[in-house]
Amino acid sequence: MPKKNLALLLVLSCFFLSNAQEKNNVKLNIAPGLLLKTNSENLGLLLNVEPSIEISTRSVIGLRFGLAVNPQKFENNGNSQFRFDTEKDNGILSFVPTYTYYLNEKYTRPYVGMGLGYYVFSSIDLVNPSENVPEGSVNNQAGFLIRGGIEWRKTKLGLEYNFVSKADVTIPNGQTVGTVDNSYLGISIGFTIGGGSNGI
């Protein structure tokens, strides 16, 4: 799933890029980054693609398309029959309307922001010796985003926290085999396209 989601985000980037270059108040920010805490044996990564519109000199609204790879933290229910395969990648795809406020109007601009959106989870690989149940599932949920950082001309350095409630991991027969914490903290460096003189 993470590879398919990455391809989707790249397609969206190309679409919004063509529009962002035509209007000074429309921007496209592409921000790769790292997850700061994860229980996965693999590297935790994130990629955000966010078209936005400047509604005043300090206020911006946008729609963030986000992909986080290996953010999930699992807990087993004490059932030794099933365990989570942390060697394989898992992912979260998010669609979050955002509001960002800049603290000044200079070239170096600290900012804070927030958003409320929808988070879509990949299936979770399981390892169980006695039954042929290869994966579990988690219901998609609403989540909350808070973030802050500094923007300097075309470059944006940001820290973000995505809060999503813990959820049950279930298998096809309805049995709950554990829980997963889907919240994640990440740091990213973004590049702005469009938006007049401050964009690429």
N, C-alpha and C positions, 0 to 999 in steps of 0.2 A: 504493500500500500504506500509506504513513503516514497518510492520511486515514481509511482503514478501521480501522486500529489505534487511532487516536484515538477513534473512535466506540465501539470495543470497550471501551476503558478508561473512557469515560464511563458506559457501561452497568454495568460492574463497580463503579464508584464509587457509583452509585445503589443497587445491591444491598447492598453492605457498609454504606452509610450507614444504611439502615433497621435493620440488626442492631447497629451500633455504638452507636446511641442507647439501646438497651435494657440494655446491660451495662457496668458501670463498668470492667472490666478489658479490654474490647475497644475498640480505637481504629482509626480510619481516617485515614491521612495522605495528602494530595494535594499533590504537590510539582512545580510547573513550574520549569524552569531553562534554563540555557544551556550549550552545549559550549564548553570553553575552547580547544580546538585542533582544527581541521578543515581539510582541503584543498578542501572544497567551495566553489563560488562563491556558494552560498546560505547563509543563516543556520543554524547548528547549534542545535537545540533538544532538550530532553528533557522528559518528563512521567512521573512515578512515582506509582502508586497502590498503597498498601500497607496492607492490614488487618493488625493485630497483636494479640497477647495478652500481657498483663503476667504473667509467671510468678513474679516476685519484685519487691521494691521497686526493684531496679536492673536487672533482666534482662527483655528483651522478645524474643519470637520472632514472626516475621511472614512474609508472602509478598508480595514486591514484583513488581508488574506494571509493566514499564518500556517506554517508547517513546523511542528516540533517533532524531532526524531529521538526516541528513547527517553522521554520525560517521566514515564510512569513508574510509580513505586508500589510494589506488590506486597500483600500480606496473605499468607496462607491461613486457612481456617483451622489449622491443626490436623487436617486430613492428609495423612501420608500417602494416600492413593494418588493425589495430584500435586504437582509442583509446577511453578512457572519457569519457562525457558528464557532466562535472561541473556542468553547468548544470541538470540535473534532480535532483530529490530522491531520496534513498535512505533506507532505514530499517532499524532493528533493533528487534525486539520480544523482551523477555526475561521469564522467569519464574524468580524467584530466592528460595528460602527463605532467611531472614535471621535473624541473631542480633545484638542490640544490647545494649550494656552502658553504663549511665549511671554517671558517676564520682562523683556525689553525689545527695542526695535533696532538694535545694533547688528553688526555682522556676526558677533558671537552672542548667541541667544539661548540662555537656559530655558527649559520648557518642562511642563508637567502635563499629564494627560490621563484620560480614563476611557473605558469603553465597556459595553455590555453586549455579548454576542452568543453565538452557538458553536459548540465544540463537538467534533465528530471523531470517534475513536476507532482505531483499527482493531481487528480481531487479535486475541492474545494466545500465543502458542503455549501449549501445556505439554508436560511430560508425565505420563502415567503408565506404569508397567503392566497393569492388569486389564485395562480397557482401551479400545481404539477410539479415544476422544482427543483429536489433535489440537483443538483450540477452544477457547471460551470467548464470550462476548460481553460487552459493556454497553449499557444504554447511553446514547448521546445526551448531552446536557447543555444547559446555559452556563455561562461563566462570566467572570468579571476581570477586567484588565486595569491595572494601574501602572504608570510608567513615568519616567523623567529622564532628563539628560541635557546635553548641550549640542546645539547646531551651529556649525561654523561654515558659512557660505554653502557649499554643495555637500558637506559631510555632516552626518549626525551620529553622535555616540550616545547610546541609550541603554538604560536598565529597565527591565519590565518584570512584573509578576502577574501571572495568570492564575486566578483562583477558580478552581473547579471542585465541587464537592466529591468526597470519596464515594465510590460506587461498588456494587457487587459484581463479581465475575461469575457468570453462569455458563453451564454447558447445556447442550440441546434438550436434555430431559428436565431442565428447570432447576437442577441442583446448584446451589451456591458453593463454589470451591475456594473463594477467597475475596479479598477486596483490593481495590487499586486507588491510589491517590494520584489524581490527574493534574494537580496544580504544579506549576513549574516557574522557576526564576531563570532569567536569561539576560545576557549582555550581547549587544549587537553594534555593528558599525554600518551605517546606511549611506546611500548616495542618492541625491535628489536629481531628478530629470524634469525639466520644464520649470515653470514658475518665474520666468523672466531672467533678470541678471544674476539671481542667486542660484539658478539651476544650470544643469549641463546643457 
